[in-house]
């Protein structure tokens, strides 16, 4: 259940310097810096980002998404932009209310389909549901193609550029609607499912007033469709599907092939663990896919790329010798392309299906490159990229030899700001394991000075921190550094990019080994003479929140802790979460099988040692780490007389996804550490002004 981020670099120079410079200038976001040299929290939240590039079939244009902040509607909105690779000229393709995303080129390059929850064009369309739209690649008005009762999840163009397949969950059946009418709202756990199925539609003729009605391709309750891909001849669709749409059923994903004529479905891969993301060979005879290859503990073991005959047969694993998780992209004439993390960096790779040899394609080594897409002939690519201390940009490249050029200038927003420097450092943990992390230092960093240290811990646990620039979310890191602190972001055991053995080091060792990795990093910086040992704080969200809670309960080394959506008790977590396989995967037991391992790895077990002032932040409707974990930790700290503050974000799940509430999260963290690390007096809430209903009177009269 890991998704890794990747990036690469621009090596080529604009051929037409004057034209390119003018085009880039027009595409630059306005600098956000004002009088201050450090971004305010609002400025961090307003930073735009570009992502999800898709190159045209002829390799001449790239469509991508730009996210911006809409304070009025309290949303992060996405719209599509398009860039001309030769000139560097960019222009906005979609605009208006809500978001447009997930662009896909028609194979003939004339059209771009996308998903949007914008106000509907078609009468009777449900409000706020993602529908499928199409727009001419040269611009114009977008046309709505669907009026689905549920969100369109994903889509794929047929090779003929006339048909589009899409997947969407079934609407509520009449029986469920009748039940609601009679009994009101309630749900039956692991029973009230609406399966996702495949549909196809034809693009309307130029003379048509409306799009043709979609045609359903798959039926029934035997499976729920995930990702899919058309065969090169357009007669079949390969897809993965699981037994139901429940998150915990991901292990049951298998590979199927649908024949369009007759709608016959055949399962061609049925191995233990998830099999997903099918991609056809150019000749249509073989299918590549991602697989757990039968691994029981696939949450932390390596994913593999395998191939299987399209008619079914014995799968062959191609990447057994590649020690990381490959994210399968596509199959071209030269082989199968995938992207993968490599410690704090990430790159594009090519595996030869015959020899199983793996080759790294993009350069240089210290790049983070991801989101690759390819032209029809696989000679050109688009991707998102950054080097150390750079902001992510969209790039286009020729593949062989690899030469790339920058298409966006999102980093222009940072002009005028003085930002922290990011550097990859390493140290040895208590058991001798080598741990890496990203250290943030101020531009005037001095080896002769001791600094406060704030540790920011990523989630996952298979996340990874990288030394690139991105807009601050949840924690105002740039403001901490500007105030005089160092910031350490440790890639503790379990982090992606370091191979399967490293990811397995916190198996039956959650919290315990993670804490050792964090505190050994703190000690390493203290030993260098860079850190004031009496001014150290820690914070993190999700798994980072869990490790922060572990620190709260078991250490007196820190002056302040912030626990974001963190686990306090693995038994409480197991009984309430929507991803119950997590603890059996990492602890190799349920709490009923082996309560002692749950006790050993739960922060609440060590709560009698707790002394550290702790801020707790949690989404009210969090199903991944349910909020009882937060209440349990808060009550225990309160009972122990430990300073604690708990903030609940109403209506939110595991992530705080709107700008105003993210502002609140960041401000709470800024004030908490200002109080306990820098000794600033917290602001007292102002008493409300007395209300009056008229002139004052003297009651003694």
Secondary structure, DSSP 4 states (H G I P E B T S, - for coil): ------B-------SSHHHHHHHHHHHPPPP---S-SS--HHHHHH--EEEEEEE-TTSSEEEEEEEEEETTTTEEEEEEEEEETTT--EEE---SSS-EEEEEE-TTSSEEEEEE-SPPSSTTPPTT--EEEEEETT----EE----SS-EEEEEE-TTSSEEEEEEEPPPPHHHHHHHHHH-S---TTT----EEEEEEEPPPTT-SSPPPPEE---SSS-EEEEEEE-TTSSEEEEEEESSS-GGGGGG-EEEEEETTTTEEEEEE--SS-EEEEEE-TTSSEEEEEE-TT-TTTTTSPPEEEEEETT----EES-TT--S--EEEEEETTEEEEEEEETTEEEEEEE-TTT--EEE-S--SSEEEEEEEE-TTSSEEEEEEEETT-B-EEEEEETTTTEEEE---GGGGGTT----EEEEEEEE-TTS-EEEEEEEE-TT--TT--EEEEEEE-STTT----SSB----SS-HHHHHHTTEEEEEEE-TT-TTS-HHHHGGGTT-TTHHHHHHHHHHHHHHHHTT-EEEEEEEEEEETHHHHHHHHHHHH-SS-SEEEEES--S-HHHHHHH-S-THHHHHHHSS-TTT-HHHHHHT-GGGGGGG--SEEEEEEETT-TTTTTHHHHHHHHHHHHTT--EEEEEETT--SS--SHHHHHHHHHHHHHHHHHHTS-PPPPPPPPPPPP-SSS---TT-
